[in-house]
Amino acid sequence: MHFADTLTQRIQKTSPVCVGLDPQIDKLPEGISRDPEGVLTFCTGIIDATAAIASCVKPQLAYFEVLHWEGLKIFWKVCAYAKSKGLIVIADAKRNDIGSTCEAYADAYLFPDSPVDAITVSPYLGSDGVTPFIERCVKNDKGIFVLVKTSNKSSGELQDLPVGDEAVHEHLAQLVESWGAQHIGPETNLSCVGAVVGATYPEEMKYLRTLMPHIPFLIPGYGAQGGTAKDVAHGFLPDGTGAIVNASRSIIFASAKKDWQEAAGEAAGKMKKELAGATK
């Protein structure tokens, strides 16, 4: 099934909550070993606690790569476990290159039987660094989320620079819409090409939604970074779909004690209610 159709069905069944799996090893709760096996135990535990609430999980590659080859092995186990629980899996890898190297990155994550449903992509090298990913999405019913307006404080150093009468991120949004409009799902009006738009810039998000009407939004920056349900409401379509909202620390590290799974489930449930109230 087309990625946007699958994503929309999952959102409607559960919620727009996306749980960011950022298993920073020195923050693992008590009772969890601080090694690759502990990371696996923690991530699968978070998945168990939130699978009935969230539509997606977003494992951050950096926290697995720092554990070297063992960490990468754990990453794939985590992705497969999340898929077995019905979750959409988004690899937060921010990959980008050109030519055969870009094709290798795309093939590494977006192969037909991959437990990874989508990957984040940097557009800095232009369409050459995005097209191979889109081709795999179309062929294998996968998705990508292109970095457009990120949630970090210094994003404006590049993303807000003027290009004629518009900012760089506005120009990029129009490119993303043009790439994505060619690949719309048969059951939705959305593309397999998505955009990352930070919750910490709600006014920009409001305008970017008008520039990208066919693009699913992945919205980071909720919770610990300061984004609110009111802020992210601008990224949704009128029917309450078209966006997923990521929270990492505020869910996975809701407690450092033995009740960490229960606390994570409660935090995800609270976020679901907040988003439902803001997007009606």
N, C-alpha and C positions, 0 to 999 in steps of 0.2 A: 504494500500500500504506500502511496505517496507520503513523504515525511510529514507535510503540513496536515494532511488528513489524519494521520496517526496521532500527531501531537494534539490536534483539536479534540479528537475523541477522548484522549487521555485527560485533557484539561476538564472536559465536560463531565467525565466520570469521577474525577477527584477534585482537583483545584489547580490554580496557576502556580502553586508553590514549587520551587526548584530548590532542592537541598544541596548546597555546595559541600562536597567532601574534601575538606582541607585538613588532613590528619597530621597536623604539626606534632611531631613525636614528643616534644617536651611538654605538651599540653594534654596528653592522653589522660583520661580519668584514672583514679586510683583503682588498683586491681588489674590494670591492663599493662602487659609487658611493653617496654619501650624498644621495640624491635619490629622487623617486618611482620612477624606473626601477630604482634599486638595491633599493628595497623590494620591487618585483615580482620581481626576480631572486632576492633572498634568500628570500621566501616560497615561490616555486615550487620553489626548491632544497630547502627544508626539507620541502615536501610530497613531492618525489621521494625524499628520504632516508627518510621515515617511512611512506609510503603502504601498504607491505606489512605494517607492524607495528601501526599505530594504526587505531582505528575511526572517529575523528573529528578534525577540526581546529576550533579556536575562535578565529577572527580577532577581535581586540579593536579596535572601531571607533575608539577614541581615537587610536591610532597612525596611522590612516589619515586621520582628520579633521584632525589637526594639519598635514597636508600640503595642506589645503584641497581645491579641486575635483579637482586631480590625484590626491590621495590617495583620494578616494571612487571615482574611476575605477579606480584600482589595486585597491581593495577588491573591487569586483565582478569584476575579472579574476581575482583570487586565488580567490574563491569558485567561479567557473566552472571554474578549473583543478583545484581540489580535487575538485569533483564529477566531473570527467572521469577522475579517478584512483580513483573509487569511494568516496571518503570522505564521511561525514556532516559537514555544514557547520553550525556553530552560531555565529551572529553574537552576539558579546558586546556588546550595545548598551544593556542595562538600560533599555529604553524604558518609559514610563508617562505616561498622561494620561487624559482623559475625553472622552466625546462624539465628535464628528467628528474631533477631533485624534487621539484614540486609534485610531480607525478608519483614519486616514491612516497612522499609524505601522505598524499591522498590515498594511495594503495595500502599504506600501513594501518590506516584507521577505518576507511570506508569501503572495505571489501564486502562481498555479499553476505557472508555469515558472521560478520563482526558483531560483537555485543555492543559496540559503539554505534549509536544512531546518528550522532552529529558531532561536529568538531568546531571549535572557534578558530577563526582565520584572521590574520593581519593583512590589510590591503595595501601596505606601504609600497610594494613593488608594482602596483597597478594590476590590470586585468590578467597579465601573464601569471601572476601569483595566485589567482583565484579560479581561473577557468578550469584547470585540472580537477579541482575539488568539486566544482559544479557538475562536471562531466560524470564523476563517480556518483554524485548524489542522484542524478537523473537515471543512471544505469542501475544503481543498487538500492533505490528508495531510501537514501540517506539525506542528511541536511548539514548545512553549515551556518554559522553565525559570524558575520563579518564585523570587526570592530569599527564602529562609526563614531560614537560619542561616549567615551569611557568615563567611569565614575571617579577616577582619581583626581586629586586637586590640581596637578600640573598638566592635565590633558589639554587645557586651552593653549599651552605653549606652541603646539602645532595645530590641534584640531580647530581652534577658533581663529586662526590667521585668516585675514581677508583674501579672497580670490575674486577680484572684481567686486560685484555687489553682494557676494555671499561669503560665508565662512567655509573653510576646508571641509568641516564635517557635513555641511549642507550640500556641498558639491558631491561629496562621497555618497551621501544618502541617495542622491539622484542616480548615481552610477549603480548602487546596489539595487534600487528599484528597477532599473533597466535590465540588469542581469537577471533578477528574480522574476520579472513579469513574463518571461519566456517559459517559465516552468511552474505553472499554477496547478494545484491539486484539483482533481475532478470533483471532489466533494466539498471543497472550500474555495475561497477566493484568495488563498494564500500560497506562497511559494516555498520551495525547499531551501531557498536562500533567505537567511534571516539576518538580523542586525543586533549588535550589542549596543544598548543605549542606557546610560547610567541613571539610576534613580536620583542621584544627587544633582541633576540638572533638569528639573521638571519643565521649565519653560522651553528649553531646547527640545525636550522630548515631545511636547505638545506640537511644535512645528514640524519636527521630524516625522511624526505620524502622518501628517498631511502630505509629506514628500514621499512616503513609503507606504501607500495603502495596501499593498499586497505582500508585505514583508512581516513575518513573525518577529517579535522583539524578545530578546533575552535581556532582562533588566537586572543588573547587579547593583550593589550599593544599598540594599534594603537592610534595616536593622542596625548592625554595629557601625556601618559607615554613615548613618544618619538619614537614609531615605525612608519615607513613610508611605503608608497605603494611599494617602491623598496624592502624594507625588507621582507614584507609579500608575495611578488611574489614567493618566494622559496617554499611556502607551497601549491601552486596550482598544479593541474595536467596540462598537456599540452593543454587540451581543455578548460581551464579556470574554471573548476569546482573543486570539492574535498576539498574546504575550504570556511569558512566564517570568516569574520574579524570583531571583536567587537570594537566599540568605545562607550564610555559612556559619560563622562563629556564633551568632545568636541562637542557632539551633543545635549544632553539634557539640558546642561547649556550654550549653545551658546549665550544666552542672559538672563539676569535677569529682563528684562523689559517686558512691555505688549506685545512686539512682539516675545515672546519666542517660540511660535509655528512656526512662519515664519522662525525664525533663525534656529530652529532645522531642519526644512525641507531643508533649504539652505545648512546647514552643512552636512546633509546626502547626498544631491545631489552632493556636492563637493567631498565627499569621494568616492561616486560611480564613478565619472569621474576619480579620481586619481587611483583607483584600476583597472578600465578598461584600462587605459593607461599603467599601469605597468604589467598587466597580458596578454597582446596581444602576 
